[in-house]
């Protein structure tokens, strides 16, 4: 399902907050809230936000793995002896 996006002013968002929250939560809408003509915030459903954050964490893990691929490693025994001593 493709997200539907609507841009609203901060004044309109304040006046229609209940409807915006319902559409974001149950309808999959995303709202870009503009203040003084500039994007200031995004409203989306909590479930969608949670999925987005999990994907971001996964991408960061992949980035870190790729970054570490060429780095030298040391034997586990050396690490363990440092921790014990």
Gaussian input, Z-matrix of N, CA and C with variables (Angstrom, degrees):
# hf/3-21g

backbone

0 1
 N
 C     1     B1
 C     2     B2     1     A1
 N     3     B3     2     A2     1     D1
 C     4     B4     3     A3     2     D2
 C     5     B5     4     A4     3     D3
 N     6     B6     5     A5     4     D4
 C     7     B7     6     A6     5     D5
 C     8     B8     7     A7     6     D6
 N     9     B9     8     A8     7     D7
 C    10    B10     9     A9     8     D8
 C    11    B11    10    A10     9     D9
 N    12    B12    11    A11    10    D10
 C    13    B13    12    A12    11    D11
 C    14    B14    13    A13    12    D12
 N    15    B15    14    A14    13    D13
 C    16    B16    15    A15    14    D14
 C    17    B17    16    A16    15    D15
 N    18    B18    17    A17    16    D16
 C    19    B19    18    A18    17    D17
 C    20    B20    19    A19    18    D18
 N    21    B21    20    A20    19    D19
 C    22    B22    21    A21    20    D20
 C    23    B23    22    A22    21    D21
 N    24    B24    23    A23    22    D22
 C    25    B25    24    A24    23    D23
 C    26    B26    25    A25    24    D24
 N    27    B27    26    A26    25    D25
 C    28    B28    27    A27    26    D26
 C    29    B29    28    A28    27    D27
 N    30    B30    29    A29    28    D28
 C    31    B31    30    A30    29    D29
 C    32    B32    31    A31    30    D30
 N    33    B33    32    A32    31    D31
 C    34    B34    33    A33    32    D32
 C    35    B35    34    A34    33    D33
 N    36    B36    35    A35    34    D34
 C    37    B37    36    A36    35    D35
 C    38    B38    37    A37    36    D36
 N    39    B39    38    A38    37    D37
 C    40    B40    39    A39    38    D38
 C    41    B41    40    A40    39    D39
 N    42    B42    41    A41    40    D40
 C    43    B43    42    A42    41    D41
 C    44    B44    43    A43    42    D42
 N    45    B45    44    A44    43    D43
 C    46    B46    45    A45    44    D44
 C    47    B47    46    A46    45    D45
 N    48    B48    47    A47    46    D46
 C    49    B49    48    A48    47    D47
 C    50    B50    49    A49    48    D48
 N    51    B51    50    A50    49    D49
 C    52    B52    51    A51    50    D50
 C    53    B53    52    A52    51    D51
 N    54    B54    53    A53    52    D52
 C    55    B55    54    A54    53    D53
 C    56    B56    55    A55    54    D54
 N    57    B57    56    A56    55    D55
 C    58    B58    57    A57    56    D56
 C    59    B59    58    A58    57    D57
 N    60    B60    59    A59    58    D58
 C    61    B61    60    A60    59    D59
 C    62    B62    61    A61    60    D60
 N    63    B63    62    A62    61    D61
 C    64    B64    63    A63    62    D62
 C    65    B65    64    A64    63    D63
 N    66    B66    65    A65    64    D64
 C    67    B67    66    A66    65    D65
 C    68    B68    67    A67    66    D66
 N    69    B69    68    A68    67    D67
 C    70    B70    69    A69    68    D68
 C    71    B71    70    A70    69    D69
 N    72    B72    71    A71    70    D70
 C    73    B73    72    A72    71    D71
 C    74    B74    73    A73    72    D72
 N    75    B75    74    A74    73    D73
 C    76    B76    75    A75    74    D74
 C    77    B77    76    A76    75    D75
 N    78    B78    77    A77    76    D76
 C    79    B79    78    A78    77    D77
 C    80    B80    79    A79    78    D78
 N    81    B81    80    A80    79    D79
 C    82    B82    81    A81    80    D80
 C    83    B83    82    A82    81    D81
 N    84    B84    83    A83    82    D82
 C    85    B85    84    A84    83    D83
 C    86    B86    85    A85    84    D84
 N    87    B87    86    A86    85    D85
 C    88    B88    87    A87    86    D86
 C    89    B89    88    A88    87    D87
 N    90    B90    89    A89    88    D88
 C    91    B91    90    A90    89    D89
 C    92    B92    91    A91    90    D90
 N    93    B93    92    A92    91    D91
 C    94    B94    93    A93    92    D92
 C    95    B95    94    A94    93    D93
 N    96    B96    95    A95    94    D94
 C    97    B97    96    A96    95    D95
 C    98    B98    97    A97    96    D96
 N    99    B99    98    A98    97    D97
 C   100   B100    99    A99    98    D98
 C   101   B101   100   A100    99    D99
 N   102   B102   101   A101   100   D100
 C   103   B103   102   A102   101   D101
 C   104   B104   103   A103   102   D102
 N   105   B105   104   A104   103   D103
 C   106   B106   105   A105   104   D104
 C   107   B107   106   A106   105   D105
 N   108   B108   107   A107   106   D106
 C   109   B109   108   A108   107   D107
 C   110   B110   109   A109   108   D108
 N   111   B111   110   A110   109   D109
 C   112   B112   111   A111   110   D110
 C   113   B113   112   A112   111   D111
 N   114   B114   113   A113   112   D112
 C   115   B115   114   A114   113   D113
 C   116   B116   115   A115   114   D114
 N   117   B117   116   A116   115   D115
 C   118   B118   117   A117   116   D116
 C   119   B119   118   A118   117   D117
 N   120   B120   119   A119   118   D118
 C   121   B121   120   A120   119   D119
 C   122   B122   121   A121   120   D120
 N   123   B123   122   A122   121   D121
 C   124   B124   123   A123   122   D122
 C   125   B125   124   A124   123   D123
 N   126   B126   125   A125   124   D124
 C   127   B127   126   A126   125   D125
 C   128   B128   127   A127   126   D126
 N   129   B129   128   A128   127   D127
 C   130   B130   129   A129   128   D128
 C   131   B131   130   A130   129   D129
 N   132   B132   131   A131   130   D130
 C   133   B133   132   A132   131   D131
 C   134   B134   133   A133   132   D132
 N   135   B135   134   A134   133   D133
 C   136   B136   135   A135   134   D134
 C   137   B137   136   A136   135   D135
 N   138   B138   137   A137   136   D136
 C   139   B139   138   A138   137   D137
 C   140   B140   139   A139   138   D138
 N   141   B141   140   A140   139   D139
 C   142   B142   141   A141   140   D140
 C   143   B143   142   A142   141   D141
 N   144   B144   143   A143   142   D142
 C   145   B145   144   A144   143   D143
 C   146   B146   145   A145   144   D144
 N   147   B147   146   A146   145   D145
 C   148   B148   147   A147   146   D146
 C   149   B149   148   A148   147   D147
 N   150   B150   149   A149   148   D148
 C   151   B151   150   A150   149   D149
 C   152   B152   151   A151   150   D150
 N   153   B153   152   A152   151   D151
 C   154   B154   153   A153   152   D152
 C   155   B155   154   A154   153   D153
 N   156   B156   155   A155   154   D154
 C   157   B157   156   A156   155   D155
 C   158   B158   157   A157   156   D156
 N   159   B159   158   A158   157   D157
 C   160   B160   159   A159   158   D158
 C   161   B161   160   A160   159   D159
 N   162   B162   161   A161   160   D160
 C   163   B163   162   A162   161   D161
 C   164   B164   163   A163   162   D162
 N   165   B165   164   A164   163   D163
 C   166   B166   165   A165   164   D164
 C   167   B167   166   A166   165   D165
 N   168   B168   167   A167   166   D166
 C   169   B169   168   A168   167   D167
 C   170   B170   169   A169   168   D168
 N   171   B171   170   A170   169   D169
 C   172   B172   171   A171   170   D170
 C   173   B173   172   A172   171   D171
 N   174   B174   173   A173   172   D172
 C   175   B175   174   A174   173   D173
 C   176   B176   175   A175   174   D174
 N   177   B177   176   A176   175   D175
 C   178   B178   177   A177   176   D176
 C   179   B179   178   A178   177   D177
 N   180   B180   179   A179   178   D178
 C   181   B181   180   A180   179   D179
 C   182   B182   181   A181   180   D180
 N   183   B183   182   A182   181   D181
 C   184   B184   183   A183   182   D182
 C   185   B185   184   A184   183   D183
 N   186   B186   185   A185   184   D184
 C   187   B187   186   A186   185   D185
 C   188   B188   187   A187   186   D186
 N   189   B189   188   A188   187   D187
 C   190   B190   189   A189   188   D188
 C   191   B191   190   A190   189   D189
 N   192   B192   191   A191   190   D190
 C   193   B193   192   A192   191   D191
 C   194   B194   193   A193   192   D192
 N   195   B195   194   A194   193   D193
 C   196   B196   195   A195   194   D194
 C   197   B197   196   A196   195   D195
 N   198   B198   197   A197   196   D196
 C   199   B199   198   A198   197   D197
 C   200   B200   199   A199   198   D198
 N   201   B201   200   A200   199   D199
 C   202   B202   201   A201   200   D200
 C   203   B203   202   A202   201   D201
 N   204   B204   203   A203   202   D202
 C   205   B205   204   A204   203   D203
 C   206   B206   205   A205   204   D204
 N   207   B207   206   A206   205   D205
 C   208   B208   207   A207   206   D206
 C   209   B209   208   A208   207   D207
 N   210   B210   209   A209   208   D208
 C   211   B211   210   A210   209   D209
 C   212   B212   211   A211   210   D210
 N   213   B213   212   A212   211   D211
 C   214   B214   213   A213   212   D212
 C   215   B215   214   A214   213   D213
 N   216   B216   215   A215   214   D214
 C   217   B217   216   A216   215   D215
 C   218   B218   217   A217   216   D216
 N   219   B219   218   A218   217   D217
 C   220   B220   219   A219   218   D218
 C   221   B221   220   A220   219   D219
 N   222   B222   221   A221   220   D220
 C   223   B223   222   A222   221   D221
 C   224   B224   223   A223   222   D222
 N   225   B225   224   A224   223   D223
 C   226   B226   225   A225   224   D224
 C   227   B227   226   A226   225   D225
 N   228   B228   227   A227   226   D226
 C   229   B229   228   A228   227   D227
 C   230   B230   229   A229   228   D228
 N   231   B231   230   A230   229   D229
 C   232   B232   231   A231   230   D230
 C   233   B233   232   A232   231   D231
 N   234   B234   233   A233   232   D232
 C   235   B235   234   A234   233   D233
 C   236   B236   235   A235   234   D234
 N   237   B237   236   A236   235   D235
 C   238   B238   237   A237   236   D236
 C   239   B239   238   A238   237   D237
 N   240   B240   239   A239   238   D238
 C   241   B241   240   A240   239   D239
 C   242   B242   241   A241   240   D240
 N   243   B243   242   A242   241   D241
 C   244   B244   243   A243   242   D242
 C   245   B245   244   A244   243   D243
 N   246   B246   245   A245   244   D244
 C   247   B247   246   A246   245   D245
 C   248   B248   247   A247   246   D246
 N   249   B249   248   A248   247   D247
 C   250   B250   249   A249   248   D248
 C   251   B251   250   A250   249   D249
 N   252   B252   251   A251   250   D250
 C   253   B253   252   A252   251   D251
 C   254   B254   253   A253   252   D252

   B1=1.4445
   B2=1.5194
   B3=1.2857
   B4=1.4565
   B5=1.5259
   B6=1.3102
   B7=1.4646
   B8=1.5162
   B9=1.3045
   B10=1.4547
   B11=1.5124
   B12=1.3142
   B13=1.4559
   B14=1.5185
   B15=1.3204
   B16=1.4588
   B17=1.5231
   B18=1.3166
   B19=1.4595
   B20=1.5210
   B21=1.3359
   B22=1.4620
   B23=1.5269
   B24=1.3105
   B25=1.4611
   B26=1.5253
   B27=1.3085
   B28=1.4634
   B29=1.5281
   B30=1.3184
   B31=1.4628
   B32=1.5240
   B33=1.3426
   B34=1.4669
   B35=1.5255
   B36=1.3264
   B37=1.4697
   B38=1.5255
   B39=1.3130
   B40=1.4673
   B41=1.5312
   B42=1.3314
   B43=1.4627
   B44=1.5253
   B45=1.3255
   B46=1.4659
   B47=1.5276
   B48=1.3188
   B49=1.4636
   B50=1.5261
   B51=1.3216
   B52=1.4674
   B53=1.5180
   B54=1.3131
   B55=1.4644
   B56=1.5126
   B57=1.3197
   B58=1.4670
   B59=1.5215
   B60=1.3329
   B61=1.4658
   B62=1.5232
   B63=1.3136
   B64=1.4668
   B65=1.5210
   B66=1.3239
   B67=1.4706
   B68=1.5218
   B69=1.3317
   B70=1.4685
   B71=1.5180
   B72=1.3203
   B73=1.4665
   B74=1.5221
   B75=1.3102
   B76=1.4698
   B77=1.5233
   B78=1.3134
   B79=1.4566
   B80=1.5072
   B81=1.3371
   B82=1.4617
   B83=1.5194
   B84=1.3120
   B85=1.4642
   B86=1.5202
   B87=1.3277
   B88=1.4667
   B89=1.5286
   B90=1.3038
   B91=1.4540
   B92=1.5165
   B93=1.3074
   B94=1.4567
   B95=1.5161
   B96=1.3153
   B97=1.4563
   B98=1.5228
   B99=1.3179
   B100=1.4641
   B101=1.5232
   B102=1.3202
   B103=1.4568
   B104=1.5187
   B105=1.3119
   B106=1.4727
   B107=1.5295
   B108=1.3284
   B109=1.4597
   B110=1.5190
   B111=1.3308
   B112=1.4649
   B113=1.5201
   B114=1.3309
   B115=1.4658
   B116=1.5239
   B117=1.3470
   B118=1.4614
   B119=1.5203
   B120=1.3303
   B121=1.4618
   B122=1.5254
   B123=1.3260
   B124=1.4600
   B125=1.5169
   B126=1.3134
   B127=1.4622
   B128=1.5167
   B129=1.3282
   B130=1.4674
   B131=1.5161
   B132=1.3016
   B133=1.4549
   B134=1.5180
   B135=1.3260
   B136=1.4591
   B137=1.5246
   B138=1.3323
   B139=1.4686
   B140=1.5197
   B141=1.3268
   B142=1.4622
   B143=1.5268
   B144=1.3163
   B145=1.4625
   B146=1.5328
   B147=1.3331
   B148=1.4607
   B149=1.5341
   B150=1.3121
   B151=1.4709
   B152=1.5251
   B153=1.3159
   B154=1.4626
   B155=1.5260
   B156=1.3276
   B157=1.4607
   B158=1.5285
   B159=1.3361
   B160=1.4684
   B161=1.5200
   B162=1.3247
   B163=1.4679
   B164=1.5160
   B165=1.3219
   B166=1.4541
   B167=1.5287
   B168=1.3220
   B169=1.4621
   B170=1.5237
   B171=1.3338
   B172=1.4663
   B173=1.5215
   B174=1.3223
   B175=1.4662
   B176=1.5244
   B177=1.3161
   B178=1.4703
   B179=1.5209
   B180=1.3294
   B181=1.4633
   B182=1.5217
   B183=1.3237
   B184=1.4687
   B185=1.5203
   B186=1.3366
   B187=1.4649
   B188=1.5218
   B189=1.3268
   B190=1.4614
   B191=1.5264
   B192=1.3323
   B193=1.4698
   B194=1.5220
   B195=1.3211
   B196=1.4628
   B197=1.5260
   B198=1.3073
   B199=1.4594
   B200=1.5291
   B201=1.3231
   B202=1.4587
   B203=1.5236
   B204=1.3192
   B205=1.4720
   B206=1.5155
   B207=1.2955
   B208=1.4565
   B209=1.5082
   B210=1.3165
   B211=1.4559
   B212=1.5283
   B213=1.3253
   B214=1.4699
   B215=1.5261
   B216=1.3046
   B217=1.4658
   B218=1.5157
   B219=1.3047
   B220=1.4600
   B221=1.5183
   B222=1.2927
   B223=1.4626
   B224=1.5357
   B225=1.3049
   B226=1.4596
   B227=1.5199
   B228=1.3310
   B229=1.4654
   B230=1.5330
   B231=1.3206
   B232=1.4621
   B233=1.5152
   B234=1.3041
   B235=1.4636
   B236=1.5203
   B237=1.3257
   B238=1.4604
   B239=1.5224
   B240=1.3196
   B241=1.4643
   B242=1.5342
   B243=1.3239
   B244=1.4725
   B245=1.5321
   B246=1.3125
   B247=1.4612
   B248=1.5265
   B249=1.3340
   B250=1.4616
   B251=1.5309
   B252=1.3246
   B253=1.4605
   B254=1.4404
   A1=109.30
   A2=117.19
   A3=121.65
   A4=109.35
   A5=115.43
   A6=119.88
   A7=109.97
   A8=114.54
   A9=120.32
   A10=107.30
   A11=114.94
   A12=120.75
   A13=109.47
   A14=114.67
   A15=120.59
   A16=107.90
   A17=115.65
   A18=121.42
   A19=107.46
   A20=116.22
   A21=120.94
   A22=109.73
   A23=115.32
   A24=120.00
   A25=109.16
   A26=116.10
   A27=120.58
   A28=110.15
   A29=117.16
   A30=121.13
   A31=110.78
   A32=116.52
   A33=120.45
   A34=110.71
   A35=117.20
   A36=120.61
   A37=110.34
   A38=116.07
   A39=120.21
   A40=110.35
   A41=116.41
   A42=120.76
   A43=112.79
   A44=117.31
   A45=121.34
   A46=112.35
   A47=116.85
   A48=120.86
   A49=112.74
   A50=118.07
   A51=119.90
   A52=112.60
   A53=116.75
   A54=120.81
   A55=112.66
   A56=115.96
   A57=120.49
   A58=110.05
   A59=116.54
   A60=119.76
   A61=111.55
   A62=117.57
   A63=120.75
   A64=111.17
   A65=117.28
   A66=120.10
   A67=111.35
   A68=117.29
   A69=120.45
   A70=110.45
   A71=116.30
   A72=120.53
   A73=112.63
   A74=116.61
   A75=120.36
   A76=114.19
   A77=117.07
   A78=119.49
   A79=115.18
   A80=117.02
   A81=119.90
   A82=114.43
   A83=117.29
   A84=120.72
   A85=110.47
   A86=114.78
   A87=122.40
   A88=106.51
   A89=114.89
   A90=120.16
   A91=109.67
   A92=116.13
   A93=121.82
   A94=105.64
   A95=115.82
   A96=121.36
   A97=108.47
   A98=115.64
   A99=121.04
   A100=109.73
   A101=114.60
   A102=120.95
   A103=107.39
   A104=115.79
   A105=121.61
   A106=111.14
   A107=115.67
   A108=121.22
   A109=116.13
   A110=117.81
   A111=120.62
   A112=110.52
   A113=116.42
   A114=121.27
   A115=108.31
   A116=115.93
   A117=120.40
   A118=112.52
   A119=117.84
   A120=120.49
   A121=109.14
   A122=114.33
   A123=121.68
   A124=108.10
   A125=116.54
   A126=121.54
   A127=107.02
   A128=116.01
   A129=121.84
   A130=107.77
   A131=116.45
   A132=120.48
   A133=111.58
   A134=115.61
   A135=120.89
   A136=111.65
   A137=118.12
   A138=120.70
   A139=110.79
   A140=116.65
   A141=120.49
   A142=110.50
   A143=116.80
   A144=121.47
   A145=110.30
   A146=116.23
   A147=120.98
   A148=110.70
   A149=117.51
   A150=121.89
   A151=110.16
   A152=116.44
   A153=121.09
   A154=111.23
   A155=117.36
   A156=120.94
   A157=111.56
   A158=117.87
   A159=120.51
   A160=110.81
   A161=117.22
   A162=120.63
   A163=110.86
   A164=116.59
   A165=120.37
   A166=110.63
   A167=117.27
   A168=120.88
   A169=110.87
   A170=117.47
   A171=120.80
   A172=110.90
   A173=116.84
   A174=120.35
   A175=111.38
   A176=116.97
   A177=120.05
   A178=110.74
   A179=117.69
   A180=121.27
   A181=110.78
   A182=117.54
   A183=121.22
   A184=109.71
   A185=116.95
   A186=120.24
   A187=110.70
   A188=117.07
   A189=120.85
   A190=111.50
   A191=116.94
   A192=120.09
   A193=110.24
   A194=117.37
   A195=120.34
   A196=110.97
   A197=116.17
   A198=121.06
   A199=110.64
   A200=117.04
   A201=121.75
   A202=113.15
   A203=118.62
   A204=120.80
   A205=113.03
   A206=118.62
   A207=120.56
   A208=114.16
   A209=117.60
   A210=120.32
   A211=110.91
   A212=114.20
   A213=119.50
   A214=109.34
   A215=115.55
   A216=120.53
   A217=108.99
   A218=116.62
   A219=120.62
   A220=108.72
   A221=117.24
   A222=120.19
   A223=112.00
   A224=116.12
   A225=121.89
   A226=111.05
   A227=117.75
   A228=120.57
   A229=111.40
   A230=117.80
   A231=121.09
   A232=111.76
   A233=115.96
   A234=120.69
   A235=110.44
   A236=116.73
   A237=120.94
   A238=111.90
   A239=117.24
   A240=119.45
   A241=110.95
   A242=118.47
   A243=121.69
   A244=110.41
   A245=116.75
   A246=122.22
   A247=111.30
   A248=116.85
   A249=121.32
   A250=110.93
   A251=116.00
   A252=119.49
   A253=113.67
   D1=124.28
   D2=179.95
   D3=-81.68
   D4=134.21
   D5=-178.81
   D6=-69.93
   D7=142.53
   D8=174.54
   D9=-98.30
   D10=135.90
   D11=-175.26
   D12=-119.90
   D13=136.20
   D14=176.86
   D15=-132.42
   D16=137.71
   D17=177.25
   D18=-101.59
   D19=127.89
   D20=-179.99
   D21=-134.16
   D22=152.36
   D23=176.27
   D24=-74.78
   D25=160.00
   D26=177.87
   D27=-61.90
   D28=-36.05
   D29=178.83
   D30=-63.56
   D31=-45.94
   D32=179.00
   D33=-66.74
   D34=-38.05
   D35=178.90
   D36=-62.60
   D37=-41.74
   D38=179.28
   D39=-63.72
   D40=-41.28
   D41=-177.79
   D42=-71.31
   D43=-27.42
   D44=-173.90
   D45=-123.22
   D46=30.12
   D47=-173.71
   D48=-57.41
   D49=-43.73
   D50=-179.49
   D51=-58.55
   D52=-44.34
   D53=178.47
   D54=-66.93
   D55=-39.35
   D56=178.46
   D57=-63.08
   D58=-45.07
   D59=179.38
   D60=-62.91
   D61=-42.28
   D62=179.27
   D63=-63.82
   D64=-43.86
   D65=-179.87
   D66=-67.32
   D67=-35.26
   D68=178.03
   D69=-69.95
   D70=-44.02
   D71=-175.67
   D72=-72.80
   D73=-47.10
   D74=-172.48
   D75=-102.07
   D76=-22.14
   D77=-175.07
   D78=-106.38
   D79=-3.77
   D80=178.63
   D81=76.53
   D82=14.63
   D83=179.48
   D84=-77.63
   D85=152.51
   D86=170.07
   D87=-121.45
   D88=141.08
   D89=-179.78
   D90=-122.82
   D91=129.10
   D92=172.23
   D93=-97.82
   D94=120.05
   D95=-178.95
   D96=-96.35
   D97=123.53
   D98=-179.62
   D99=-103.52
   D100=139.59
   D101=177.52
   D102=-131.00
   D103=124.58
   D104=-176.67
   D105=54.31
   D106=38.07
   D107=175.37
   D108=82.99
   D109=-0.81
   D110=-178.84
   D111=-119.84
   D112=146.59
   D113=176.21
   D114=-61.10
   D115=128.08
   D116=-176.68
   D117=-119.01
   D118=-29.94
   D119=-175.84
   D120=-160.16
   D121=165.96
   D122=176.25
   D123=-127.88
   D124=136.57
   D125=174.38
   D126=-113.29
   D127=127.45
   D128=175.66
   D129=-145.93
   D130=165.38
   D131=178.72
   D132=-64.98
   D133=148.78
   D134=-178.15
   D135=-61.87
   D136=-41.87
   D137=179.96
   D138=-60.59
   D139=-42.24
   D140=179.04
   D141=-65.91
   D142=-40.25
   D143=177.37
   D144=-60.49
   D145=-44.58
   D146=-179.09
   D147=-61.01
   D148=-44.68
   D149=178.06
   D150=-62.07
   D151=-43.01
   D152=179.93
   D153=-61.56
   D154=-42.65
   D155=179.30
   D156=-66.59
   D157=-37.92
   D158=176.65
   D159=-63.50
   D160=-41.84
   D161=178.48
   D162=-63.78
   D163=-40.44
   D164=178.76
   D165=-62.83
   D166=-43.75
   D167=177.99
   D168=-62.26
   D169=-40.42
   D170=177.31
   D171=-61.95
   D172=-43.54
   D173=179.02
   D174=-64.45
   D175=-37.97
   D176=176.79
   D177=-64.80
   D178=-38.35
   D179=176.76
   D180=-62.90
   D181=-44.03
   D182=178.91
   D183=-63.82
   D184=-43.44
   D185=177.95
   D186=-58.21
   D187=-45.42
   D188=-179.49
   D189=-64.55
   D190=-38.46
   D191=178.22
   D192=-65.07
   D193=-43.97
   D194=179.89
   D195=-65.25
   D196=-38.34
   D197=179.16
   D198=-65.24
   D199=-37.13
   D200=-176.60
   D201=-82.36
   D202=-11.19
   D203=-175.60
   D204=-56.04
   D205=-39.42
   D206=-176.80
   D207=-91.03
   D208=-2.68
   D209=-177.51
   D210=-78.78
   D211=146.80
   D212=178.09
   D213=-69.98
   D214=147.84
   D215=177.55
   D216=-117.52
   D217=166.30
   D218=177.00
   D219=-125.27
   D220=156.90
   D221=-178.27
   D222=-63.33
   D223=146.48
   D224=178.23
   D225=-59.23
   D226=-36.45
   D227=-178.60
   D228=-60.34
   D229=-37.26
   D230=177.67
   D231=-65.65
   D232=-41.59
   D233=178.12
   D234=-64.17
   D235=-44.83
   D236=-178.64
   D237=-65.21
   D238=-37.62
   D239=179.66
   D240=-68.10
   D241=-32.48
   D242=175.32
   D243=-65.24
   D244=-42.19
   D245=-177.88
   D246=-68.07
   D247=-34.25
   D248=-177.36
   D249=-77.48
   D250=-28.79
   D251=-173.13
   D252=-88.48

